[in-house]
Amino acid sequence: MHLSENEGIEGNRFVVTGGLGFVGSALCLELVRRGAEEVRTLDTRISSPWSPDLQKSGVRCIRGDVSQKEDLKEALRGVNCVFHLASYGMSGKEMLQSSRIDEVNLIGTCNVLDVCHEIGIKRLVYVSTYNVVFGGKEIVNGNEFLPYYPIDEHVDPYGRSKSIAEQLVLKSNGRPAKKKSGVSLYTCAIRPAAIYGPGEQRHFPRILSLAQMGLAFFKVGDDSVKTDWVYMDNLVLALILASMGLLDDIPGRKGLPVAAGQAYFISDGTDHTQFVSLPFLFRSLNFSQPKFLLRFSRTLFLGRIKWLFFVLRKPFLRSSKLDQIFPLLLVFLRGSSHILSLTMIKCEGCYRPILLPHEGSRRTSYFLKTFWRRCIESSPLWSLILCSILIIWVCTSRCLPYLKNIKPIGIISIVVIRKDLIIHLKFAVSVLNRISNGTFAHNLIKAIVPHKMMAQFNVRLFKQNYPSLQWGPAPSGSARPPHLHVT
């Protein structure tokens, strides 16, 4: 496929679902740079770190949910091509929310397909994942002819939902439009490797946050395990090439578009044993290097225990407060090699990585290093003062509810506090537990973190413990206002 740089982009309108995210925002900016007439984003968020750049470039940001068909009809009306990036449950606490994962990844994708069919949109590029074919078994030099990983053997709902959604997208290729005769929907899927680049927020910031507190004790997986990575700019290029491969009005070309109904693996083209930026970052930021190696079998065992633990706790806790240390999917990703070939996308899409892995690693390392130094060197005095006021308020209102002669405390005890002996005893035990945990963490971090970072650590410690303070309603039949209970 040999086309001009802006073929199928100039004068066309585009929608990017999930366009306020890391990859989506970069794709929107690149479409604008290449001359798109209009670029819209559809995202559940009001704003993101990339919103100012999008607004400056004239990107129209629409707030909506792909699981709501009416939101999609408004966003997709009059466009020529859709990039479906919106997804849920890839990492962190989201991985346990299976109902929301299916709602976004399955129902949302079905809605996108239905609206494209109803409106008469010609091109749909779906962003999938390596996990549709990978589930923990080693893959070396695999290609697009690999079978889908069995649906019932996926270890996480995200991989299962993305696999089903991709198959729906590819089977919808060539579907005639509902209202426009002679117009068909052409679809393809892009399967990116692990994504990295300046601004990535899912993987490396979490690792560096643990390292900053001195809690990155071990690394997972053998050093011989090799994985694919893809730099953000290379992925954006692949998405644009895929959209060009769905054009059906290229002069001199007959038959179906070259990319119609196809799935393509995307990476930098070079496998990595470990992401090369991390050791350099740890040294440059004076973070302790992981001293222990946790083998795959042991990590898998811990992962299964943690998964069971969080599943059992989920009905009793706010799902927004849940997070995991050993997600099973990430254990498999770190414990088994998975290297996929780029032969098909290179032949059919003329894909060539515009940024080699060493340069992408250098740029990512520089961004993370600069960002973390800025966070460390900045003095969060106002945050520390606010946290101190909140802690004093909570402790005073709980421990001294009977000092009626002090008017503010008396008001707090009447309005907020339930005078229940059990609650007060529970609070006293919780306070002692917090003090012991805080003392241990403080002594641990003091040996690692410079003195100027202690205020930063105290703020982070409060933020991590704050979710245990939850506002709850008064018991039914009680006229008392909501009270603060400690778990």
C-alpha positions in Angstrom: 0.0 0.0 0.0 1.7 3.2 -1.2 -0.3 6.3 -0.4 0.5 9.9 0.4 1.1 10.9 4.0 -2.3 12.4 4.4 -4.4 10.1 2.2 -7.9 9.7 3.6 -7.3 12.3 6.3 -7.4 15.7 4.7 -11.0 17.0 4.5 -12.4 14.2 6.6 -14.0 14.1 10.0 -12.9 11.7 12.7 -14.1 10.5 16.1 -11.7 8.9 18.7 -13.4 7.2 21.5 -11.3 7.4 24.7 -9.7 10.4 23.1 -8.7 12.1 26.3 -6.3 9.3 27.2 -2.6 8.8 26.6 -2.8 7.3 23.1 -6.1 8.9 22.1 -4.9 12.4 22.6 -1.7 11.8 20.6 -3.8 10.3 17.8 -6.1 13.4 17.8 -3.2 15.8 17.6 -1.6 13.8 14.7 -4.9 13.8 12.8 -5.1 17.6 13.2 -1.5 18.0 12.1 -2.2 15.9 8.9 -5.1 18.2 7.9 -8.3 16.6 9.2 -11.3 18.8 8.8 -12.7 18.0 12.3 -11.5 15.7 15.1 -13.8 14.8 18.0 -13.2 12.8 21.1 -15.8 10.9 23.1 -14.8 10.3 26.7 -16.4 9.9 30.1 -13.9 12.3 31.6 -14.4 16.1 31.6 -10.7 16.7 31.2 -7.3 15.1 31.4 -3.7 16.2 31.4 -3.8 16.4 27.6 -7.0 18.5 27.4 -5.3 21.9 27.0 -3.3 20.7 24.0 -6.4 19.2 22.4 -8.4 22.4 22.9 -5.6 24.5 21.5 -5.6 22.3 18.4 -9.3 22.7 17.9 -10.3 19.2 18.9 -13.9 19.0 19.9 -14.2 17.1 23.2 -17.6 15.5 23.8 -18.4 14.0 27.2 -20.2 10.7 26.8 -20.1 6.9 27.4 -19.8 4.3 24.7 -22.2 2.1 26.6 -24.9 4.7 25.9 -26.0 4.6 22.3 -27.5 8.1 22.3 -24.1 9.6 23.3 -22.5 7.7 20.3 -25.2 8.9 17.9 -24.4 12.5 18.8 -20.6 12.1 18.6 -20.5 10.0 15.3 -23.0 12.0 13.3 -21.4 13.1 10.0 -17.9 11.5 10.5 -16.0 9.5 8.0 -13.9 7.3 10.2 -14.0 6.1 13.8 -11.0 5.0 16.0 -12.4 3.0 18.8 -9.9 3.2 21.7 -12.3 3.4 24.7 -11.8 0.4 27.1 -11.9 -0.4 30.7 -10.2 -2.8 33.1 -6.7 -3.1 31.7 -4.8 -2.6 35.0 -5.0 -1.7 38.7 -8.3 -1.7 40.6 -10.4 -1.6 37.5 -9.4 -5.3 36.8 -11.9 -6.6 39.3 -14.9 -4.7 38.1 -16.1 -7.3 35.6 -19.6 -5.8 35.1 -18.2 -2.4 34.1 -15.5 -4.1 31.9 -18.2 -5.9 30.0 -20.4 -2.8 29.8 -17.6 -0.7 28.2 -15.7 -3.3 26.2 -18.5 -5.5 25.0 -21.7 -3.4 25.0 -19.8 -0.3 24.1 -18.2 -2.0 21.1 -21.6 -3.4 20.0 -23.0 0.1 20.2 -20.2 1.6 18.1 -20.8 -1.1 15.4 -24.6 -0.5 15.5 -24.3 3.3 15.2 -21.7 3.0 12.4 -24.2 0.8 10.6 -27.1 3.1 11.1 -25.3 6.3 10.2 -23.4 4.8 7.3 -19.8 5.3 8.4 -17.3 3.6 6.2 -14.2 3.0 8.3 -13.7 1.6 11.9 -10.3 1.0 13.4 -10.5 -1.0 16.7 -7.6 -1.0 19.2 -7.3 -4.5 20.6 -4.5 -6.2 22.6 -1.9 -8.9 22.4 -4.0 -10.7 25.1 -6.5 -12.0 22.5 -3.9 -14.7 21.6 -1.7 -14.7 24.7 -2.7 -16.2 28.0 0.5 -17.2 29.7 2.0 -19.7 27.2 5.2 -18.7 25.5 4.9 -17.2 22.0 8.0 -16.6 19.9 7.7 -15.0 16.5 3.9 -15.5 16.4 1.8 -14.0 13.6 -1.8 -13.0 12.9 -2.7 -16.6 12.0 -2.5 -17.7 15.7 -5.9 -18.8 17.0 -7.7 -16.8 19.7 -6.9 -17.8 23.2 -9.8 -19.9 24.6 -12.4 -17.5 26.0 -13.0 -19.6 29.2 -9.3 -19.8 30.0 -8.6 -16.0 30.2 -7.4 -15.1 33.7 -9.0 -11.7 33.7 -12.2 -10.2 32.3 -10.4 -7.5 30.4 -8.6 -10.0 28.0 -11.8 -12.0 27.6 -13.9 -9.0 26.8 -11.4 -7.6 24.3 -11.1 -10.9 22.5 -14.9 -11.1 22.1 -15.1 -7.5 21.0 -12.4 -7.9 18.4 -14.1 -10.9 16.9 -17.3 -8.9 16.7 -15.5 -6.0 15.0 -13.8 -8.2 12.4 -17.0 -10.2 11.6 -18.8 -6.9 11.0 -16.5 -6.0 8.1 -18.4 -5.4 4.9 -21.7 -4.9 6.7 -24.0 -2.7 4.4 -25.1 0.6 5.8 -28.7 0.7 7.0 -29.8 3.9 5.3 -27.1 4.5 2.6 -27.2 2.2 -0.4 -23.8 1.2 -1.8 -22.0 2.1 1.5 -20.4 -0.6 3.6 -18.5 -0.6 6.9 -14.9 -1.8 6.7 -13.2 -2.7 9.9 -9.8 -3.8 11.1 -8.1 -4.3 14.5 -4.7 -3.2 15.8 -3.1 -5.3 18.6 -0.5 -3.2 20.3 2.2 -4.5 22.6 2.8 -2.9 26.0 2.6 0.9 25.3 5.2 3.4 26.7 6.2 6.9 26.1 6.3 10.3 27.9 3.0 10.8 29.8 2.2 7.1 30.2 0.3 6.7 33.5 -0.5 3.1 34.0 2.7 1.1 34.5 5.9 3.1 35.2 4.5 5.8 37.5 3.1 3.0 39.7 6.5 1.3 39.9 8.3 4.6 40.6 5.8 5.4 43.3 6.6 2.2 45.1 10.3 2.8 44.6 10.0 6.4 46.0 8.6 5.0 49.2 11.3 2.3 49.3 8.8 -0.5 48.7 10.2 -1.9 45.4 11.8 -4.8 47.1 11.8 -7.4 44.2 11.4 -7.8 40.5 9.2 -10.4 38.9 10.2 -12.9 36.3 13.4 -14.3 34.9 15.8 -12.0 33.0 15.6 -14.3 30.0 11.9 -13.5 29.5 11.4 -11.4 26.4 8.5 -9.1 25.6 7.4 -6.7 22.9 6.9 -2.9 23.6 5.5 -0.2 21.4 6.3 3.5 21.6 3.3 5.9 21.5 4.3 7.6 18.2 4.8 4.2 16.5 1.3 3.1 17.6 -0.3 6.3 16.4 1.4 5.8 13.0 0.0 2.2 12.8 -3.5 3.4 13.6 -3.4 6.0 10.8 -2.0 3.5 8.3 -4.8 1.1 9.3 -7.4 3.8 8.5 -5.8 4.3 5.1 -5.9 0.6 4.5 -9.7 0.7 4.8 -10.2 3.3 2.0 -12.3 1.9 -0.8 -12.0 4.8 -3.2 -8.3 4.6 -4.2 -7.8 5.1 -7.9 -6.5 2.0 -9.7 -7.4 -0.4 -6.8 -10.1 -2.9 -7.2 -11.8 -5.2 -4.7 -11.9 -4.9 -0.9 -9.6 -2.5 1.0 -6.3 -4.2 1.9 -6.9 -4.0 5.6 -10.6 -4.9 5.7 -11.3 -7.6 8.1 -7.7 -7.9 9.2 -5.9 -7.8 12.6 -2.4 -6.6 13.0 0.2 -6.9 15.7 2.1 -3.6 16.5 5.4 -3.2 18.3 8.7 -1.4 18.0 10.1 -4.5 16.3 12.7 -5.2 19.0 12.1 -7.5 22.0 13.2 -6.5 25.5 14.3 -8.6 28.4 13.6 -5.8 30.8 12.5 -2.3 30.1 15.9 -0.5 29.9 14.8 2.7 31.4 14.0 1.4 34.9 17.5 0.7 36.2 18.7 4.0 34.9 15.8 5.8 36.5 16.2 4.1 39.8 19.9 5.2 39.9 19.3 8.8 38.7 16.5 9.3 41.3 18.5 7.7 44.1 15.9 4.9 44.5 16.9 1.5 45.8 17.2 -1.1 43.1 15.1 -4.3 43.7 17.3 -6.7 45.6 15.3 -9.9 45.2 14.1 -12.0 42.2 10.6 -13.5 42.6 10.3 -16.5 40.3 7.3 -16.9 38.1 5.8 -19.9 39.9 5.9 -18.1 43.3 4.5 -14.9 41.8 1.7 -16.9 40.2 0.8 -18.5 43.6 0.8 -15.1 45.3 -1.3 -13.6 42.4 -4.0 -16.3 42.8 -4.1 -15.7 46.6 -4.4 -11.9 46.2 -7.0 -12.3 43.5 -9.1 -14.5 45.8 -8.6 -12.1 48.7 -9.8 -9.1 46.7 -12.7 -10.9 45.2 -13.9 -11.9 48.7 -13.5 -8.4 50.0 -15.1 -6.7 47.0 -18.8 -7.0 48.2 -17.9 -5.3 51.5 -15.7 -2.4 50.2 -16.0 0.3 47.7 -14.7 -1.0 44.5 -13.0 2.4 43.9 -10.8 1.7 46.8 -9.5 -1.6 45.6 -6.1 -2.2 44.1 -3.9 -5.2 43.5 -0.3 -6.1 44.0 -0.1 -9.2 41.9 -2.7 -9.1 39.1 -2.7 -12.5 37.4 -2.5 -11.0 33.9 0.6 -9.0 34.7 2.2 -12.1 36.3 1.7 -14.0 33.1 3.0 -11.0 31.0 6.2 -10.9 33.1 6.6 -14.7 33.4 6.3 -15.8 29.8 8.0 -14.6 26.6 5.6 -13.2 24.0 7.1 -11.9 20.8 4.9 -11.3 17.7 5.9 -10.7 14.1 5.3 -7.5 12.3 5.5 -9.0 8.8 1.9 -8.5 7.9 1.6 -4.9 8.9 4.9 -4.1 7.2 3.8 -5.8 3.9 0.2 -4.6 3.8 0.5 -1.3 5.6 4.1 -0.3 4.8 4.6 0.1 8.6 8.1 1.1 9.7 8.7 2.3 13.3 9.5 6.0 13.2 11.2 5.8 16.5 13.6 3.0 17.5 13.4 1.4 20.9 16.6 3.0 22.3 15.4 6.5 21.4 11.9 5.8 22.8 13.4 4.6 26.0 15.6 7.6 26.2 12.7 10.0 25.8 10.5 8.2 28.3 13.3 8.0 30.8 14.0 11.8 30.5 10.3 12.6 31.0 9.9 10.3 34.0 13.2 11.6 35.5 12.1 15.2 35.1 8.6 14.6 36.3 9.7 12.8 39.4 12.4 15.3 40.3 9.8 18.0 40.0 7.5 16.2 42.4 10.2 15.5 44.8 11.8 18.9 44.9 8.4 20.8 45.1 7.4 21.5 48.7 3.7 20.6 49.3 3.4 22.8 52.3 -0.2 23.6 51.7 -1.1 19.9 51.4 0.8 19.1 54.6 -1.1 21.9 56.5 -4.5 20.7 55.1 -3.7 17.1 56.0 -2.7 18.1 59.5 -5.9 20.1 60.0 -8.0 17.1 58.9 -6.2 14.7 61.1 -6.5 17.0 64.1 -10.2 17.5 63.4 -11.0 13.8 63.1 -9.0 12.9 66.3 -10.5 15.8 68.3 -14.1 15.1 67.2 -13.7 11.4 68.0 -11.6 11.4 71.2 -13.0 14.5 72.9 -16.7 14.5 72.2 -17.7 15.2 75.8 -15.9 18.5 76.2 -19.1 20.5 75.9 -17.5 23.6 77.4 -15.5 24.1 74.2 -18.2 25.2 71.8 -16.7 24.0 68.5 -16.0 20.6 69.9 -19.5 20.5 71.4 -21.0 21.2 68.0 -19.0 18.5 66.4 -19.9 16.0 69.0 -23.6 16.7 68.6 -23.8 16.9 64.8 -21.2 14.4 63.8 -20.5 11.9 66.6 -22.6 9.0 67.7 -22.0 8.5 71.4 -21.6 4.8 71.2 -19.0 3.0 73.4 -18.3 0.3 70.8 -17.6 2.9 68.1 -15.2 4.8 70.4 -13.3 1.6 71.4 -13.1 0.7 67.7 -11.7 4.1 67.0 -9.1 3.8 69.7 -7.9 0.5 68.4 -7.8 2.0 64.8 -5.8 5.0 66.1 -3.2 2.7 67.7 -3.0 0.6 64.6 -2.5 3.7 62.4 0.2 5.0 64.8 2.1 1.7 64.7 1.9 1.4 60.9 2.9 5.0 60.5 5.8 4.7 62.8 7.1 1.6 61.0 6.7 3.2 57.6 8.3 6.4 58.7 11.4 4.6 60.1 11.6 2.6 56.9 11.4 5.5 54.6 13.7 7.7 56.7 16.6 5.4 55.8 16.0 5.8 52.1 14.5 9.2 51.3 16.3 12.5 51.7 15.1 14.8 54.5 13.5 17.2 52.1 11.2 14.5 50.9 9.7 13.7 54.3 6.8 16.2 53.9 6.0 14.5 50.5 6.0 11.1 52.2 3.7 12.2 55.0 1.2 13.6 52.5 1.3 10.3 50.4 0.9 8.3 53.6 -2.2 10.2 54.6 -3.7 9.9 51.0 -3.2 6.1 51.2 -4.9 5.8 54.5 -7.7 8.3 53.9 -9.9 5.8 52.0 -10.5 4.0 55.3 -12.4 7.0 56.5 -15.8 6.6 54.9 -19.0 8.6 55.3 -21.9 6.4 56.0 -25.7 7.0 56.5 -27.3 6.8 59.9 -29.2 3.6 60.7 -32.7 3.4 59.3 -35.3 5.0 61.5 -32.7 7.3 63.1 -33.0 11.1 62.9 -29.3 11.5 63.5 -27.2 13.0 60.7 -24.4 10.9 59.0 -21.6 9.9 61.2 -17.9 9.1 60.6 -17.0 5.5 61.1 -13.5 4.1 60.9 -12.7 0.7 59.4 
